[in-house]
Amino acid sequence: MLKLITFVSLLVSQVAAHGWVQEITLGSKVYTGFLPNTDNAQNPPPARIVRRIPDFNPITDLTRIDLQCGGSPTYQTAPAPLVGQIAAGETAKLNWTAWPANHKGPVLTYLAKAPEGVDITQWLPGTDAVWFKIDEVGKENGRWAASDLLTAASGVWSVKIPENLAPGQYILRNEIIDLHSATTYPGIQFFPSCAQIEVTGSGTGVPTELVSIPGVYTPESPGIVWDIGVEGDYTPPGPSVWTGEV
């Protein structure tokens, strides 16, 4: 019995130490996220707008393709069968599972536009430079995006789709970077989640600063090696935020 209690306690602590996007609200419509603990047990898995992940474990290798949307050395994520819809200028709300207080770090959001004539439910960006950042929060005034701000918002991270963004199909990539063991590399932990969305509207904004994932981060990038006990603000790694200017 003691061994069983110990095992259950260990399992609970592991689950509590990691997370995923369990629900997404696009405008006023709610979509269930990919739920690895239950969806992976079904064959085929339920149809989602969120690309499949194998489990709740982090990505720690900056060179792996899994850094893009989640995965493992023996499992790579694949396009999802569904696409959610949101208008440019509306807010996407990403509801994460409970995030532990000691797993501090930034929250970032990227978009990648599917090529013309390519259905996003069939598209894998690979290592092409197609990603641009639309939102980032690190540490400001002593408060971390994760877990301080995320917990204060009941686990919901809200990000506005740029008002002038050109319509089309995009991958919406929301990412928590956990710095609690990032004093050396490898040590940093990435938790990405990718949803497929159709952006509507009459915008004409097309970003010019595009990056590849993997490739956007290196062990030498500012913010990849970090001590969360250091005083002062923290600026997330990667490109600057694109706000929609043409």
N, C-alpha and C positions, 0 to 999 in steps of 0.2 A: 504493500500500500504506500509506503514511504517513497519507493522508487517511482510509483505512478504519480504521486503528488509532485515530486521533483520534476518529472518529465512535463507534466501539465504546466507547472509554473514556468519552466524554461520556454515552452511553446508560447505561452501568453506573453512573456517578456520579449520574445523575438517578434511576435506580431505587433506589439506595441511600439517596437523600435523602428518600424518601417511603415510605409503607407502607399496609397495609390488614389487616383481620382475615382470616387465611387458614383458620382453623379455630376452631370453638366447641365446648366441652364443656359440656353441660347435665346436671348430676348426673353420671351415668355414661355418657351417650350422646354420641358425637362426631359433629359435623356439619361438612361442608366449607363454608368461607366462600365469598363470591363472589370469584372470581379474575379480575380485570379483564383481565389480559394474555392469558388463554386463553379464558375464558368468553364474552367479547364477540365472539370470532371465530367462535362457533358460532351457528347459526340454526335453532331457537331456542336460547337459552343454557340450560345445565343448570339443573334445578330446585334451588333453594337455599332456606334459611330466611333468608338475608341478602339485603337489598334491593340491587339492582344498582347498581354505580357505573361510570362510564365509563372511569376511569383512576386513576392514583395521585397526581394533582395535588391541592393543597390548596384549600380555600375561604378566600378572603381578604376577601370582602364580607359584612359582618354583616347586610345587608338581603336577601340572596338566599335563596330557598326551599331552595337546595342545601345551605345550612348545616345543614339538618335531617338528611339522610341521605346527602349526597354528590351530586355532579352537576357540571354545567358550564353556561355561558350558553346552550348549544344543546341541552342534554340534562338531563332531570329524572329522578330516580330514581322507581321505581314499586314497588308492592307485590310481594313475592316469592310464589311459588306454594305454598311449604311452611311449616309451623309446627313448631317444636321444643317439647318439653315439659320442664318442670322444676317441682319442688315448692317451695313457699315454704319458705325456710330452707336450701335447697340452694345450692351455689356454681356460678356460671357462670364458665368459664375461656375467655378470649378470647386466641387465639394470633395475635399480630401478626407480620408479616414483620420482618426485621432492622431495627432502629431506630438511626440514626446517633448517635454520642455527642455531637455538637455541636448536635443538635436538641432542646434542653431545654425542658421545660414540664410542665404538669399532665396528669393523666388523670382524666376524669370519666365518670360513668355516669348516664343518665336512663332513666326508664320513661314510657310513655304508654299508657293503657288504652283499648282500642277501645270505642266506644259499645255499649250493650246492643243486641243484635240485628244488629250489623254484623260481617261476617266480616273479620278483619284482612287477609286476602289481597286484599281489595278496598278497604281503607281508606287514605286520605291525610289526615293531620291538618290540612294547610294551615297557616294561621296561628292556629288555635285554641289557647287556653291549656289544654293537656292534659298537659304534661310536668312531671315532678318528679324531683329528683335523689336518688339512693340511695347515691352513693359519690363521693368526690373525694380526691385527694392532689395536693398542689402540691410545694413544696420544704420539707423538714424536716431539720434537723441537717445542712445542706449537701448533701443528696441530693435530686435531682429525681425525680419519678415517672417521667418520660421524660427522659433515657434510663436513669438510674442504676438505679432499682428495676425497671423493665421488663427491662433487660438482665440484671440479676442473677437474674431469674426466667425466663430463657431466652425472653423475648418473650411470656410468658403473663401477662395481667392477670386476676386473680381478684376477683370481686365476689359477695357473698352477696345472694341475693334475700331481702328482709325477711321474717322468720318470720310476721308477722301480716298480710302483704299479702293482700287479698281475691283470690280466684281469678278467672281470666278471661284474655282474650287481650291481650297487651301488645307494644309495640315496645320492645326493649331497645337503647338507643343508647349505645354506648361511643365516647368522643371523646378524642383526643390534641390538645392545643393546643401548637403549636410557637412558642416565643418568641424564636428565635435572630435574627430580624430585626424584632422588635416595639418597637424604640425610638421609632418613630413609627407613626401609623395612616394608610393601611393598611400592614401589615407582618406582623401576626400571622397565623398559618396554622392552619386547623382541618382535622382529619382525622376525620370522623364515620363510624361504621359502625352500621347498624341491622339487628337480627335480630328476627324474629317468633317470639314464644314464647307458650305456653299455660302459665299458672301454676296449679298445682293446690294443694289444701289447704282448710282450713276457716277461714282468716283472715278478719278483718273490717276490717282497716286500709284506710282510704281517705284519701289526703293531701288537704289543703285548700289548700296553697300550690302552685298550678299556674302554669306559664309557657308562653309561646309560643316556638317556634323556627322562623324568626327572630323576634327581639324581645327575647329574654332578655339579649342583649349589645348594648351601644352603644359607640361610640368612647370615651365618657366613663366607662364601667364600670371600677371598680378592677381592675387586672390585665390590661387589654387592651393598654395601652402599658406596656412593661416592658423593663428592661435586665437581661439574665441575669447580668451581672457584679456586680450589686448584692448586697451581703452581706445575710444574714438570710433569714427564711422568706418563702414566697410562698403566698398564699391564692387559690385559683382563683376566677374570676368566677362570677356566677350565684346562684341561690337557695341556702339552707341545705340540708343533707342531711336527707332524711326517713328515719327509722330504723324506722318501723312503728307508732308510737303512734297510737291511735285518737283 
